[in-house]
C-alpha cells in the first residue's frame, strides 16, 4: 500500500486569520492566549483536512507564528546574544527577534532558497551554544495526538539550519558548531520518541545546492549521531535535483528519503538504483510551488511500476511544502469557470494526492471519474484560445540585438543626468510607496464594490498623492515619489492591467510574518493594452518642481511573484512582460517624467540554485530588464531596486543590467551587503538602505549617519544615494515621517562632512 503525506501546508488560515491575530496581538488588542487560540484553530483545521483526504499522517511543526527558522532559533535556544534574552524565550521575545525593539534591530531577513518567502537568518558566533528552548513543538504533537491525529513532526535539519545561518565572528566557520548542535537535535528526537512519534520529517533542502566537501562530509557524521536518537527519520530534500549529493543522501542512516520529482524527476532512476532495500522513498509528484493541476494519469503512468516494486515503502507527496500556494479554491467565485478548472491550491493538491493514493492502491477504476475530470481540464487548457496571442508573437519576432542597449554608456549618461537634475551630494529619495492608510484601503474597497464612482475614486487618490508630495517637500527629500496610493500590490496592480493575467480573490500566501501577498496568475501571452501609471505620475509631477520618479515593477519580479504558466519557458514569458513594461517606460518619458524606477526585488530570487545553471538565467534576466529600460533618451535616469537578498556573487550580472541607479537593502546587515559592491567597483550609482522599514523601530540620525559613513568607505561618495531599505506602505505616517526626517538629517550631516573634506 502506497502512503501519502505532505511536507507542510499554508499556515495563515483560509481567510488570513493568523495575520489578523498577529497584528491584533502586536497592537495590544488581544493577549497571548487569544493569539495561541487562533493558531491552534488553524492547525487543527489543517490536520482535519489532511486526515479527511486520507493522508496517512498529519504534518506537525510546519506551523509558525512568524517563521520556521525563527521557530528553530527558539527551539534550539540560540537567540542572538545582542538581544540579551539568554536561552529560553517567550512570545514577546520571539516577536522582538523578528521585529526589533527600540534598542535592538531585528534579525536579518532573506529569501528562502528561490522562493518569495522570507526567513529570519540565525546569527552565530564562536561563542554560540545550543540548548533545548521552547516547548512549542512538543506541545503541538500532544495537541495533534489529543485530537486523534497521527503526527509526523517536521524539523529543519541541523546542516540546513547552520548553512542558512550567518557567522557574526570574523574568520569563524559556522560548521564548527555542528558538534554542539547535534546533541540538542538528538534530545529533541528522543523527546518526540517518548511522545510516541513514529516518523519525523527532517528537512535538508541544502542537498539541492552546490555544497563544499566539508558540508557534504558533515552529513554522514550528523546522521550517524542522530540515527539512534529517536523515531524513524524521513530525510527531505526539495527545490531541485540532488545531483552530486545523491549518493550522500541515499547512504545516510535514515529510514526514508523524500526527493523532488517535479524539479528533479530526471534522476529518479538513479535514486531507485541507490535506494537501500529497507528504506522508504517519498516522491514529490505534485508541484508544491505552482497552482496548475497535475496530470494525474501521467503520474500514474510513471509510478505504478515503482509502486509494484516498493509496495508500502513508496510514499507520495507534493514536491515541497504547500506553504507557497494558497489554501483553497473554495471561495474563488470571481475566477471564471474555464480558468478555475485548470487550477489547484493546497486543498485541491491534497485531494489530488488522495486520488493518486487510491489509484495506486485500488486501481485506476476506483477513481475513474476523478481521473477523467483531471484529463478533461488539462485538455481544455491546451485547446483554449485564451492562451496564445498572435500579435505578441509577431512583436517578439521583430526584436533585434539593439533593443536592449541604451544609446550611450553610463559615463556619458551620468553627465547628462547630473546636468539635467542638479541634485546635491548624497541625494535623498524613497523606494516608492508611502503608508497605505485606512482611508486609502477604504476608498479602494468601496470603488471595487461599486459604491463610489471612478471620478470620486480618482479624486480620493489624487488627494492622497498630493498629501504624500506635500510631506516629502516638507521633509526636504530631493527626489520624490507619488506614494502609490492607488496600488494594492506592486505586482497585482500591473497584472490587473495586462492581458494574459488573472487574479484570485483569496489566493493569499505568506511572504513573511503577517505580510501576505496574492500572486497573479499568468495563464497566457502578456501585452499592455493601455498606459498603467502615466496619469497618476503626471499628476504628481505637476505638484512639485523636484524630480518625480515614475514607479514600475520589472519583468523578472512580475514573473517571479506570479504563478507562471508552465507550458513555455519562463524566459519567454519574461520577455513578453519586458515589452509591456518598455511601452510604459516610453510613455512615462513622453509625459515629462525624467526618472523612472523599474523595481527588481526578485532578481536574485530567480537565480537557479545550482551555479552551473546561473549563466543562462542571468543572461536572459539582465536582457529582459535592459529591454524594458532601453527605449528612453540618455538624460532619462533609470533606477532599479532590490532587497533582502545576497548580491555579491552576481555583481557582474547586476552591472550588466546597466541601471543608472540601484537601491538595495543593507541596514539589517549593517552595510555588510554593500562591501561586495565596493570590492567589485560597481560602476553606476547606488543607494544603500539606511534603515529597516519592516520594523516599527525608528533609528536615530546618528545611526543612519554611521551607516552612510561606512557606505562612503566602500563606494565613491559622488555615486551614493540616501534612502530607506524598501517601500513604506506597511508603516504608519508618524514613524515614517520621524525616520525620514532622521534620514534627511543624516544626508545633510554627510554633505557637510564631505564639503569640509573637499
TAPE-V675501 format. One line per field, one symbol per residue. ss: DSSP state (a for helix, b for strand, c for the rest). A space follows every 50 residues. Layout:
ss->???
This chain:
ss->ccbbccccccccccccaaaaaaaaaaaccccaaaaaaaaaaaaaaaaaaa aacccccbbbcccccccaaaaaaaacccccaaacccccccaaaaaaaaac ccccccccbbbccccccbbbccbbcccccccccccaaaaaaaaaaacccc bbbbbbcaaaaaaacbbccccccaaaaaaaaaaaaaaaaaaaaaccccbb bbbcaaaaccccaaaaaaaaaaaaaaaccccbbbbbccccccaaaaaaaa accccbbbbbccccaaaaaaaaaacccccbbbbbbbcccccbcccaaaaa aaaaaaaaaaaaabbbbbcccaaaccccccccccccaaaaccbccaaaaa aaaaaaaaaaaacaaaaaaaaaaaaaaaaaaaaccccccaaaaaaaaccc cccccccccaaaaaaaaaaaaccccccbccccbccccaaaaaaaaaaacc cccaaaaaaaaaaaaaaaaaaaaaaccccbccbccccccccaaaaccbbb bbccccccbbbbccbbbcccbbbbbbbbcccccaaaaaaaaccccccbbb bbbcaaaaaaccbccccccaaaaaaaaaaaaaaaaaaaaaccccbbbbbc ccccccccccaaaaaaaaaaaaaaaaaaacccccccbbbbbbcccccaaa aaaaaaacccbbbbcccccccaaaaaaaaaccccbbbbbccccccccccc aaaaaaaaaaaaaaccaaabbbbcccccccccaaaaaaaaaaaaaaaaaa aaaaaaac
